[in-house]
C-alpha cells in the first residue's frame, strides 16, 4: 500500500477495529491448547489470557534468560 489515503484508512481501521482476543483464547481452549507464550517486550496479552482462562499456562518471554528458564522447566 503506497497511496496516502489508503495508508490513513488502514491505520484508522487498525487502531479502531475490534480485537477478538476473548474468542481467540476460547478457540485455543476448545482445541486443547494448554500453554500460550507471548514473545517480546511486555506481557499484556499474557495477563489478558490468564484472566480469560485461569487454567491456561500463559507466559511472557522477553529475555534470553526467560527462554532458558522456560525451556529448562518444560524439559522436566
C-alpha positions as CSV (number, residue, x, y, z in Angstrom):
1,X,0.0,0.0,0.0
2,X,1.5,3.3,-1.0
3,X,-1.3,5.7,-1.5
4,X,-1.5,8.1,1.4
5,X,-5.3,7.9,1.6
6,X,-5.2,4.1,1.7
7,X,-2.5,4.2,4.4
8,X,-4.6,6.6,6.5
9,X,-7.7,4.5,6.1
10,X,-5.9,1.2,7.0
11,X,-4.2,2.8,10.1
12,X,-7.6,4.0,11.3
13,X,-9.1,0.6,10.8
14,X,-6.2,-1.0,12.7
15,X,-6.5,1.3,15.7
16,X,-10.3,1.3,15.9
17,X,-11.0,-2.3,14.8
18,X,-12.5,-4.9,17.1
19,X,-10.0,-7.2,18.8
20,X,-11.5,-10.6,19.4
21,X,-9.0,-11.8,22.0
22,X,-11.6,-13.5,24.2
23,X,-12.8,-15.5,21.2
24,X,-9.2,-16.4,20.3
25,X,-8.5,-17.8,23.7
26,X,-11.8,-19.6,23.8
27,X,-10.9,-21.2,20.5
28,X,-7.5,-22.3,21.7
29,X,-9.1,-23.8,24.8
30,X,-11.6,-25.7,22.7
31,X,-8.7,-27.1,20.6
32,X,-7.0,-28.5,23.7
33,X,-4.2,-25.8,23.9
34,X,-3.0,-25.6,27.5
35,X,0.0,-23.3,27.1
36,X,0.5,-20.0,25.3
37,X,3.7,-18.0,25.0
38,X,3.9,-14.2,24.4
39,X,7.3,-13.4,22.9
40,X,8.7,-9.9,23.1
41,X,8.6,-6.9,25.4
42,X,5.6,-6.7,27.7
43,X,3.0,-9.1,29.0
44,X,-0.3,-7.6,28.3
45,X,-1.7,-10.4,26.2
46,X,-0.4,-13.0,28.8
47,X,-2.4,-11.2,31.5
48,X,-5.5,-11.0,29.4
49,X,-5.2,-14.7,28.5
50,X,-4.9,-15.7,32.2
51,X,-7.9,-13.6,33.1
52,X,-10.0,-15.3,30.4
53,X,-8.8,-18.8,31.2
54,X,-7.4,-19.3,34.6
55,X,-6.3,-22.9,33.8
56,X,-4.1,-21.7,30.9
57,X,-0.3,-21.8,31.3
58,X,0.3,-18.3,29.8
59,X,3.9,-17.0,29.9
60,X,5.6,-13.9,28.6
61,X,9.2,-14.5,27.5
62,X,11.1,-11.3,26.8
63,X,14.7,-12.1,27.5
64,X,17.1,-14.9,26.7
65,X,17.0,-15.8,30.5
66,X,13.2,-16.1,30.3
67,X,13.6,-18.5,27.4
68,X,16.3,-20.6,29.2
69,X,14.2,-20.8,32.3
70,X,11.1,-21.9,30.5
71,X,12.9,-24.5,28.4
72,X,14.6,-25.9,31.5
73,X,11.2,-26.2,33.2
74,X,9.4,-27.7,30.2
75,X,12.1,-30.4,29.8
76,X,11.3,-31.8,33.2
